[in-house]
Amino acid sequence: MIQVISIPAFTDNYIWLITNEERKYAALVDPGDAQPALDELQRRNMQPIAILITHHHRDHVGGIEKFLEAYPGLPVYGPASEHIPGMTRALGEGQSVTLEELGLHFEVLDTPGHTAGHIAYYGEGSLFCGDTLFGNGCGRVFDGTLDALHESLQRLARLPTETLVYCTHEYTVDNIGFAKWVEPDNAALAVRLQECWDLLDSGRATVPFELGLEFDTNPFLRTHIPEVIAKAEEIAGRETHTSADVFAVLRIWKDTEYD
């Protein structure tokens, strides 16, 4: 059975340790900072067996070099179309990663948008999605496109609703603030906000979360809802014609007015 351990890094990043019930081995997801992950492995007496990377941003890949110094030959998986330090296996849509020591298997999904070559890892009821989907939000567009990010989110939305989502930033509370701009009368947002504060006040993360929760509260997955469409048209000062159009208006509004 999959076990996932969170390692806080920087101000709001999470590095994920994927392990199993025996907890002898672990794979790391997006170790932007090596030291906290090295310390956690040593504290738990675990052996790293692989590094899984979702995209090329420094806060996701910055710890790879130091990890390879400590564990030479450690395989590094990452997106085929991006430059990942030390990458030994370039991945894309339709490929997979089998972690034999853990008895776990993940499918690779192309999820461009935040970056042009972003990928995600899906399996064992879990989704490691980097900066594509956040709790109650989504990533900014850097070298990807708005249309690509919208399509990637729509694709992730088709996964089973009980999927546990492991994104890599603690942004949920802040994202709820923006969601209230979009849907001030959405009662589910107040409920989720209280749940998030309860988690944070008890020293726990708001991640992971069930994918199905996003359909009630995440405006970027609610671009078909009349109230969300109306707000997008109010902001744009024009009619919107597609879900992708609504998404683009909201994402640009968040970038320019909220963040």
C-alpha positions as CSV (number, residue, x, y, z in Angstrom):
1,M,0.0,0.0,0.0
2,I,1.3,3.5,-0.9
3,Q,2.4,5.7,1.9
4,V,3.3,9.4,1.3
5,I,5.2,11.6,3.6
6,S,5.4,15.4,3.2
7,I,8.6,17.4,3.7
8,P,8.2,21.2,3.9
9,A,10.7,23.2,1.9
10,F,11.4,26.9,1.4
11,T,8.3,28.9,2.4
12,D,5.5,26.9,0.9
13,N,6.8,23.9,-1.1
14,Y,6.3,20.3,-0.4
15,I,8.7,17.5,-1.3
16,W,7.0,14.2,-1.3
17,L,8.4,10.9,-0.2
18,I,6.6,8.0,-1.8
19,T,7.1,4.8,0.2
20,N,5.1,1.7,1.3
21,E,4.1,0.1,4.6
22,E,7.6,-1.4,5.2
23,R,9.1,2.1,4.8
24,K,12.6,0.9,3.9
25,Y,12.8,2.6,0.5
26,A,11.4,5.9,-0.8
27,A,11.1,7.8,-4.1
28,L,11.2,11.6,-4.0
29,V,9.0,13.9,-5.9
30,D,10.4,17.4,-6.9
31,P,13.2,17.8,-4.3
32,G,13.9,21.5,-4.9
33,D,15.9,21.6,-1.7
34,A,18.0,18.6,-0.9
35,Q,18.8,19.1,2.8
36,P,15.4,18.7,4.3
37,A,14.8,15.6,2.3
38,L,18.2,14.1,3.1
39,D,17.6,14.8,6.8
40,E,14.1,13.1,6.6
41,L,15.5,10.0,4.9
42,Q,18.3,9.7,7.5
43,R,15.8,10.3,10.4
44,R,13.6,7.5,9.1
45,N,16.5,5.3,8.0
46,M,15.1,5.1,4.4
47,Q,17.0,4.4,1.2
48,P,16.1,6.6,-1.8
49,I,15.5,4.6,-5.0
50,A,14.4,7.3,-7.5
51,I,13.7,11.0,-8.0
52,L,10.5,11.9,-9.9
53,I,10.4,15.4,-11.4
54,T,7.3,17.2,-12.8
55,H,8.9,20.2,-14.4
56,H,12.1,22.3,-14.7
57,H,11.6,25.1,-12.2
58,R,14.4,25.6,-9.7
59,D,12.2,25.0,-6.6
60,H,11.5,21.6,-8.0
61,V,14.9,20.5,-9.3
62,G,17.4,22.5,-7.2
63,G,18.2,19.6,-4.9
64,I,19.0,17.0,-7.5
65,E,22.7,17.7,-7.8
66,K,23.3,17.4,-4.0
67,F,21.2,14.2,-3.9
68,L,23.3,12.6,-6.6
69,E,26.4,13.5,-4.7
70,A,25.0,11.7,-1.7
71,Y,23.5,8.8,-3.7
72,P,25.5,8.4,-7.0
73,G,23.6,6.5,-9.7
74,L,20.2,7.4,-8.3
75,P,17.8,7.4,-11.3
76,V,16.1,10.7,-12.1
77,Y,12.8,10.7,-14.1
78,G,11.5,13.8,-15.7
79,P,9.7,15.4,-18.7
80,A,11.3,14.6,-22.0
81,S,11.0,18.1,-23.4
82,E,12.5,20.0,-20.5
83,H,16.1,20.3,-19.2
84,I,16.3,18.4,-15.9
85,P,19.7,18.2,-14.1
86,G,20.9,14.6,-14.0
87,M,17.9,13.2,-15.8
88,T,18.4,9.5,-16.7
89,R,15.0,8.7,-18.1
90,A,13.0,11.2,-20.1
91,L,9.2,10.6,-19.9
92,G,6.1,11.5,-21.7
93,E,2.5,10.6,-22.3
94,G,1.8,6.8,-22.4
95,Q,5.0,5.9,-20.5
96,S,5.1,4.7,-16.9
97,V,7.4,4.4,-13.8
98,T,7.6,1.2,-11.8
99,L,9.2,1.4,-8.4
100,E,10.0,-2.2,-7.9
101,E,11.4,-1.9,-4.4
102,L,8.1,-0.4,-3.3
103,G,5.8,-2.5,-5.5
104,L,4.2,0.7,-6.9
105,H,3.4,1.8,-10.5
106,F,2.6,5.2,-11.9
107,E,1.4,6.3,-15.3
108,V,2.9,9.4,-16.9
109,L,0.5,12.1,-18.0
110,D,1.4,15.1,-20.1
111,T,0.1,18.2,-18.3
112,P,1.5,21.2,-20.1
113,G,0.5,24.8,-19.3
114,H,2.4,25.9,-16.2
115,T,5.5,24.9,-18.3
116,A,5.5,23.6,-21.8
117,G,6.7,20.1,-20.9
118,H,5.1,19.6,-17.5
119,I,4.2,16.0,-16.6
120,A,2.3,14.3,-13.8
121,Y,2.5,10.9,-12.2
122,Y,-0.8,9.0,-11.6
123,G,-1.3,5.6,-9.9
124,E,-2.1,3.9,-6.6
125,G,-5.1,6.2,-6.2
126,S,-2.7,9.2,-6.1
127,L,-1.8,12.1,-8.4
128,F,1.5,13.9,-8.2
129,C,0.8,16.9,-10.3
130,G,3.5,19.5,-9.5
131,D,2.2,23.0,-10.2
132,T,-0.6,22.1,-12.6
133,L,-3.5,21.8,-10.1
134,F,-3.4,23.3,-6.6
135,G,-5.9,23.1,-3.8
136,N,-8.7,25.4,-5.0
137,G,-6.5,26.8,-7.8
138,C,-4.0,26.1,-10.5
139,G,-0.5,27.2,-11.5
140,R,0.5,30.3,-13.4
141,V,1.4,30.1,-17.0
142,F,5.1,30.5,-17.6
143,D,6.4,29.0,-20.8
144,G,3.2,27.0,-21.5
145,T,-0.1,28.4,-22.7
146,L,-3.5,29.2,-21.2
147,D,-5.2,26.8,-23.6
148,A,-2.8,24.0,-22.7
149,L,-3.2,24.5,-19.0
150,H,-7.0,24.5,-19.3
151,E,-6.9,21.3,-21.3
152,S,-4.5,19.7,-18.7
153,L,-6.9,20.6,-15.9
154,Q,-9.9,19.2,-17.8
155,R,-8.0,16.0,-18.3
156,L,-7.1,15.7,-14.6
157,A,-10.7,16.4,-13.8
158,R,-11.7,13.1,-15.5
159,L,-9.7,11.1,-13.0
160,P,-11.6,9.3,-10.3
161,T,-13.1,11.8,-7.8
162,E,-11.5,9.9,-4.9
163,T,-8.0,10.5,-6.3
164,L,-5.7,12.0,-3.7
165,V,-4.0,15.1,-5.2
166,Y,-0.4,15.8,-4.1
167,C,0.5,19.2,-5.5
168,T,3.7,20.9,-4.4
169,H,2.7,24.2,-2.7
170,E,0.6,25.2,0.3
171,Y,-1.6,27.7,-1.5
172,T,-5.1,26.4,-0.6
173,V,-6.1,29.2,1.8
174,D,-4.9,31.9,-0.4
175,N,-6.6,30.3,-3.4
176,I,-9.9,30.2,-1.5
177,G,-9.6,34.0,-1.1
178,F,-9.6,34.4,-4.9
179,A,-12.4,31.8,-5.3
180,K,-14.5,34.1,-3.1
181,W,-13.9,36.9,-5.6
182,V,-15.3,34.7,-8.3
183,E,-18.2,33.1,-6.3
184,P,-18.9,35.2,-3.2
185,D,-22.1,33.2,-2.6
186,N,-20.6,29.8,-2.8
187,A,-21.2,28.3,0.7
188,A,-18.8,25.4,0.1
189,L,-15.9,27.9,0.1
190,A,-16.6,28.9,3.7
191,V,-16.7,25.2,4.7
192,R,-13.5,24.4,3.0
193,L,-11.7,27.5,4.4
194,Q,-12.6,26.4,8.0
195,E,-11.4,22.9,7.2
196,C,-8.1,24.2,5.9
197,W,-7.6,26.5,9.0
198,D,-8.3,23.5,11.2
199,L,-5.6,21.5,9.4
200,L,-3.1,24.3,9.5
201,D,-3.8,25.1,13.2
202,S,-3.1,21.5,14.1
203,G,0.2,21.5,12.2
204,R,-1.0,19.6,9.2
205,A,-1.0,20.4,5.5
206,T,-4.1,21.1,3.4
207,V,-2.5,18.7,0.9
208,P,-3.3,16.0,-0.2
209,F,-7.0,16.6,-0.9
210,E,-9.5,14.5,-2.8
211,L,-10.0,15.6,-6.4
212,G,-13.8,15.6,-6.0
213,L,-13.6,18.4,-3.5
214,E,-12.3,20.7,-6.3
215,F,-15.5,20.5,-8.3
216,D,-17.4,22.4,-5.5
217,T,-14.8,25.1,-4.8
218,N,-12.1,25.5,-7.5
219,P,-13.1,28.2,-10.0
220,F,-10.7,26.8,-12.6
221,L,-12.6,23.6,-12.6
222,R,-16.0,25.3,-12.5
223,T,-15.8,27.2,-15.8
224,H,-19.1,25.7,-16.9
225,I,-21.0,27.0,-13.8
226,P,-23.3,29.9,-14.7
227,E,-22.1,32.1,-11.7
228,V,-18.5,31.6,-12.8
229,I,-19.3,32.4,-16.4
230,A,-21.1,35.5,-15.3
231,K,-18.2,36.7,-13.2
232,A,-15.7,36.1,-16.1
233,E,-17.9,38.1,-18.5
234,E,-18.2,40.9,-15.9
235,I,-14.4,41.1,-15.6
236,A,-13.8,40.8,-19.4
237,G,-16.6,43.2,-20.3
238,R,-17.8,40.8,-23.1
239,E,-19.4,37.5,-23.6
240,T,-17.4,34.3,-23.2
241,H,-18.0,31.4,-25.6
242,T,-16.1,28.4,-24.3
243,S,-14.8,26.9,-21.0
244,A,-11.3,27.8,-22.1
245,D,-12.3,31.4,-22.6
246,V,-13.7,31.6,-19.1
247,F,-10.6,29.9,-17.7
248,A,-8.3,32.4,-19.5
249,V,-10.2,35.4,-18.1
250,L,-10.1,34.1,-14.6
251,R,-6.4,33.1,-14.7
252,I,-5.3,36.5,-16.1
253,W,-7.5,38.3,-13.6
254,K,-5.9,36.4,-10.8
255,D,-2.4,37.1,-12.2
256,T,-3.0,40.9,-12.5
257,E,-5.3,41.8,-9.7
258,Y,-5.1,39.2,-6.9
259,D,-1.6,37.7,-6.7
